[in-house]
Amino acid sequence: GIMLKGAGFEVIDLGNDVSPEKFVATAEVEGASVIGMSALLTTTMSVMKEVVDLLVEKGLRDKVRVIVGGAPVSVDFAKEIRADAYGFDGVNAVDEVKRLCHV
């Protein structure tokens, strides 16, 4: 988040242990272009897929892009859950968000 702020992006930090519903509702209310999620434990990675699935269910998947990252996350996992991008570190995440936003 700090790296994205430094690059000029507006970041809404929802904190830790965020439900899929809160991610999607906040993105919808705020008009977010991208949802970024990071996992530190494999047990939290399932929420990332739930967020993507909920975006599809609510008809928002074409409007909101998803980037994932964190220690247990891989590019293969990102593809598996149909995320739009994988950030392997903060600098790369900024580059990927710029690409997603066509900046």
Accessible surface in RSA format (square Angstrom, percent):
REM  Atomic radii and reference values for relative SASA: ProtOr
REM  Chains: A
REM  Algorithm: Lee & Richards
REM  Probe-radius: 1.40
REM  Slices: 20
REM RES _ NUM      All-atoms   Total-Side   Main-Chain    Non-polar    All polar
REM                ABS   REL    ABS   REL    ABS   REL    ABS   REL    ABS   REL
RES GLY A   1    61.70  76.1   0.00   N/A  61.70  76.1  18.59  51.0  43.11  96.5
RES ILE A   2   150.41  85.6 145.83 108.6   4.57  11.0 145.96 105.1   4.45  12.1
RES MET A   3    90.93  47.1  84.42  55.9   6.51  15.5  54.91  46.7  36.02  47.7
RES LEU A   4    33.00  18.4  33.00  23.6   0.00   0.0  33.00  23.2   0.00   0.0
RES LYS A   5   113.88  55.6  98.64  60.5  15.24  36.3  49.80  44.8  64.07  68.2
RES GLY A   6    72.23  89.1   0.00   N/A  72.23  89.1  38.50 105.7  33.72  75.5
RES ALA A   7    42.62  39.2   7.62  11.8  35.00  79.6  20.39  28.7  22.23  58.9
RES GLY A   8    69.97  86.3   0.00   N/A  69.97  86.3  36.36  99.8  33.60  75.3
RES PHE A   9    45.81  22.9  35.78  22.2  10.03  26.1  39.76  24.1   6.05  17.3
RES GLU A  10   155.62  89.3 117.86  89.2  37.76  89.9  56.16 108.6  99.46  81.2
RES VAL A  11    39.73  26.1  19.68  17.8  20.05  48.3  22.54  19.6  17.20  46.6
RES ILE A  12    78.67  44.8  53.63  40.0  25.03  60.3  57.04  41.1  21.63  58.7
RES ASP A  13   116.25  81.4  81.79  81.4  34.46  81.5  27.25  64.1  89.01  88.8
RES LEU A  14    44.94  25.0  21.09  15.1  23.85  60.0  25.66  18.0  19.28  51.9
RES GLY A  15    48.79  60.2   0.00   N/A  48.79  60.2  29.47  80.9  19.32  43.3
RES ASN A  16   138.50  95.5 114.01 110.2  24.48  59.0  26.73  64.3 111.77 108.0
RES ASP A  17   146.39 102.5  99.43  99.0  46.96 111.0  43.01 101.2 103.38 103.1
RES VAL A  18    17.14  11.3   4.34   3.9  12.80  30.9   7.68   6.7   9.46  25.7
RES SER A  19    50.81  42.9  40.95  54.7   9.85  22.7  37.74  80.4  13.07  18.3
RES PRO A  20    13.89  10.1  13.89  12.7   0.00   0.0  13.89  11.5   0.00   0.0
RES GLU A  21   107.74  61.9 104.75  79.3   2.98   7.1  57.67 111.5  50.07  40.9
RES LYS A  22   107.85  52.6 102.20  62.7   5.66  13.5  55.14  49.6  52.72  56.2
RES PHE A  23    31.41  15.7  29.57  18.3   1.84   4.8  29.59  17.9   1.82   5.2
RES VAL A  24     0.32   0.2   0.32   0.3   0.00   0.0   0.32   0.3   0.00   0.0
RES ALA A  25    50.68  46.6  47.19  72.8   3.49   7.9  50.36  70.9   0.32   0.8
RES THR A  26    29.13  20.7  24.78  25.1   4.34  10.4  18.60  25.0  10.53  15.9
RES ALA A  27     4.51   4.1   1.13   1.7   3.38   7.7   3.14   4.4   1.37   3.6
RES GLU A  28    96.00  55.1  76.14  57.6  19.86  47.3  28.21  54.6  67.80  55.4
RES VAL A  29   125.37  82.5  92.68  83.9  32.69  78.8  99.73  86.7  25.64  69.5
RES GLU A  30    98.83  56.7  68.03  51.5  30.80  73.3   7.99  15.5  90.85  74.2
RES GLY A  31    60.88  75.1   0.00   N/A  60.88  75.1  35.27  96.8  25.61  57.4
RES ALA A  32    30.43  28.0  15.45  23.8  14.98  34.1  24.79  34.9   5.64  14.9
RES SER A  33    65.42  55.3  57.42  76.6   8.00  18.4  22.70  48.3  42.71  59.8
RES VAL A  34    31.61  20.8  12.73  11.5  18.88  45.5  12.73  11.1  18.88  51.2
RES ILE A  35     9.68   5.5   6.47   4.8   3.22   7.8   9.68   7.0   0.00   0.0
RES GLY A  36    44.82  55.3   0.00   N/A  44.82  55.3  17.75  48.7  27.07  60.6
RES MET A  37    15.89   8.2   4.23   2.8  11.67  27.8  10.27   8.7   5.62   7.4
RES SER A  38    86.89  73.4  52.65  70.3  34.24  78.9  39.42  83.9  47.47  66.5
RES ALA A  39     3.25   3.0   1.12   1.7   2.13   4.8   3.25   4.6   0.00   0.0
RES LEU A  40   144.40  80.4 126.75  90.7  17.65  44.4 126.75  89.0  17.65  47.5
RES LEU A  41   114.80  63.9 112.24  80.3   2.55   6.4 114.47  80.4   0.33   0.9
RES THR A  42    96.78  68.8  82.57  83.7  14.21  33.9  56.88  76.4  39.90  60.3
RES THR A  43   111.88  79.6  85.24  86.4  26.64  63.5  85.27 114.5  26.61  40.2
RES THR A  44    54.38  38.7  50.44  51.1   3.94   9.4  50.92  68.4   3.47   5.2
RES MET A  45    23.34  12.1  23.34  15.4   0.00   0.0  22.18  18.9   1.16   1.5
RES SER A  46    64.18  54.2  55.68  74.3   8.49  19.6  46.90  99.9  17.28  24.2
RES VAL A  47    43.40  28.6  43.40  39.3   0.00   0.0  43.40  37.7   0.00   0.0
RES MET A  48     4.84   2.5   4.84   3.2   0.00   0.0   4.84   4.1   0.00   0.0
RES LYS A  49    84.88  41.4  84.88  52.1   0.00   0.0  66.01  59.4  18.87  20.1
RES GLU A  50    83.93  48.2  80.11  60.6   3.83   9.1  33.61  65.0  50.32  41.1
RES VAL A  51     0.00   0.0   0.00   0.0   0.00   0.0   0.00   0.0   0.00   0.0
RES VAL A  52     0.00   0.0   0.00   0.0   0.00   0.0   0.00   0.0   0.00   0.0
RES ASP A  53    50.31  35.2  45.58  45.4   4.73  11.2  27.49  64.7  22.82  22.8
RES LEU A  54    22.68  12.6  20.91  15.0   1.76   4.4  22.38  15.7   0.30   0.8
RES LEU A  55     0.00   0.0   0.00   0.0   0.00   0.0   0.00   0.0   0.00   0.0
RES VAL A  56    74.01  48.7  62.13  56.2  11.88  28.6  63.18  54.9  10.84  29.4
RES GLU A  57   140.65  80.8 104.32  78.9  36.33  86.5  45.31  87.6  95.34  77.8
RES LYS A  58   111.56  54.4  81.73  50.1  29.83  71.0  38.87  35.0  72.69  77.4
RES GLY A  59    55.02  67.9   0.00   N/A  55.02  67.9  35.09  96.3  19.93  44.6
RES LEU A  60    16.26   9.1  16.26  11.6   0.00   0.0  16.26  11.4   0.00   0.0
RES ARG A  61    38.51  16.2  37.64  19.2   0.87   2.1  28.73  39.3   9.78   5.9
RES ASP A  62   125.58  88.0 109.63 109.1  15.94  37.7  30.90  72.7  94.68  94.4
RES LYS A  63   149.08  72.7 126.85  77.8  22.23  52.9  84.30  75.9  64.78  69.0
RES VAL A  64     5.09   3.4   5.09   4.6   0.00   0.0   5.09   4.4   0.00   0.0
RES ARG A  65    81.54  34.2  81.54  41.6   0.00   0.0  10.50  14.3  71.05  43.1
RES VAL A  66     0.00   0.0   0.00   0.0   0.00   0.0   0.00   0.0   0.00   0.0
RES ILE A  67     9.54   5.4   9.22   6.9   0.32   0.8   9.22   6.6   0.32   0.9
RES VAL A  68     1.59   1.0   0.00   0.0   1.59   3.8   1.48   1.3   0.11   0.3
RES GLY A  69     8.73  10.8   0.00   N/A   8.73  10.8   7.78  21.3   0.96   2.1
RES GLY A  70    26.04  32.1   0.00   N/A  26.04  32.1  12.78  35.1  13.26  29.7
RES ALA A  71    90.68  83.4  46.82  72.3  43.86  99.8  60.02  84.5  30.66  81.2
RES PRO A  72    39.09  28.5   9.52   8.7  29.57 107.5  21.63  17.9  17.46 108.5
RES VAL A  73     7.12   4.7   0.00   0.0   7.12  17.2   0.01   0.0   7.12  19.3
RES SER A  74    47.32  40.0  45.65  60.9   1.67   3.8  37.74  80.4   9.57  13.4
RES VAL A  75    73.33  48.3  72.25  65.4   1.08   2.6  72.25  62.8   1.08   2.9
RES ASP A  76   100.26  70.2  95.23  94.8   5.03  11.9  29.18  68.7  71.08  70.9
RES PHE A  77    30.66  15.3  28.25  17.5   2.41   6.3  29.92  18.1   0.73   2.1
RES ALA A  78     4.30   4.0   4.30   6.6   0.00   0.0   4.30   6.1   0.00   0.0
RES LYS A  79   145.36  70.9 128.27  78.7  17.09  40.7  83.14  74.8  62.22  66.3
RES GLU A  80   129.09  74.1 102.47  77.5  26.62  63.4  44.40  85.9  84.69  69.1
RES ILE A  81     1.00   0.6   1.00   0.7   0.00   0.0   1.00   0.7   0.00   0.0
RES ARG A  82   121.58  51.0 112.14  57.2   9.44  22.5  69.43  94.9  52.15  31.6
RES ALA A  83    15.97  14.7   0.00   0.0  15.97  36.3   0.00   0.0  15.97  42.3
RES ASP A  84    46.13  32.3  25.01  24.9  21.12  49.9   8.72  20.5  37.42  37.3
RES ALA A  85     8.15   7.5   0.00   0.0   8.15  18.5   8.10  11.4   0.05   0.1
RES TYR A  86    49.56  23.1  39.00  22.2  10.56  27.5  18.58  14.0  30.98  38.2
RES GLY A  87     7.33   9.0   0.00   N/A   7.33   9.0   1.37   3.8   5.96  13.3
RES PHE A  88   136.73  68.4 106.80  66.2  29.93  77.9 108.59  65.8  28.14  80.5
RES ASP A  89    72.82  51.0  59.05  58.8  13.77  32.6  39.97  94.1  32.85  32.8
RES GLY A  90    33.17  40.9   0.00   N/A  33.17  40.9  20.75  56.9  12.42  27.8
RES VAL A  91    92.43  60.8  91.17  82.5   1.26   3.0  91.69  79.7   0.74   2.0
RES ASN A  92    24.08  16.6  22.10  21.4   1.97   4.8   3.71   8.9  20.37  19.7
RES ALA A  93    22.81  21.0  22.81  35.2   0.00   0.0  22.81  32.1   0.00   0.0
RES VAL A  94    12.66   8.3  12.66  11.5   0.00   0.0  12.66  11.0   0.00   0.0
RES ASP A  95    78.03  54.7  71.53  71.2   6.51  15.4  23.07  54.3  54.96  54.8
RES GLU A  96    36.43  20.9  36.20  27.4   0.23   0.6   2.02   3.9  34.41  28.1
RES VAL A  97     5.40   3.6   5.40   4.9   0.00   0.0   5.40   4.7   0.00   0.0
RES LYS A  98    74.48  36.3  74.48  45.7   0.00   0.0  26.52  23.9  47.96  51.1
RES ARG A  99   128.36  53.9 114.41  58.3  13.95  33.2  74.77 102.2  53.59  32.5
RES LEU A 100    19.74  11.0   7.82   5.6  11.93  30.0  10.68   7.5   9.06  24.4
RES CYS A 101    40.55  30.7  16.69  18.6  23.86  56.1  15.70  39.8  24.84  26.8
RES HIS A 102   170.92  93.4 134.56  93.5  36.36  93.0 100.41 103.5  70.51  82.0
RES VAL A 103   123.64  81.4  69.78  63.2  53.85 129.8  97.30  84.5  26.33  71.4
END  Absolute sums over single chains surface
CHAIN  1 A     6264.1       4674.6       1589.6       3547.4       2716.7
END  Absolute sums over all chains
TOTAL          6264.1       4674.6       1589.6       3547.4       2716.7
